[in-house]
Amino acid sequence: MVSKKADYDSTQYSKDYDAFLKGYFSSDGIKPFSHEVKDSVIGGVNGKFIHGYRFDKPTQFFTFITFLHGRAYIIQITFFTSLTEQLKESINTFLNKVSFSIEAK
């Protein structure tokens, strides 16, 4: 059974997200990107959904991060073209198929 929240207190949960996001956005490969971060649920699990984009190039990425049972899980989709309706549908189809079935040990 998957817990919808991490198996540690909410203060630690927030600190882990903050530390991850600070490190993630300070990396050289991500610095040129503008981004939005939203709370989200994918595969029945709470996490952060990040949309990164550039104004000077069509490069974009979507990243979902969650912490379960003391581990970080990251799903990232990157593409180098404009975000078309067909691409949006493909991304949504992929993300709707994601599920977590990790047991705490």
Secondary structure, DSSP 8 states (H G I E B T S, - for coil): ---SS-SS-HHHHHHHHHHHHHHHHHSTTTTT-EEEEEEEEETTEEEEEEEEE-SSSS-EEEEEEEEETTEEEEEEEEESS---HHHHHHHHHHHHT--------
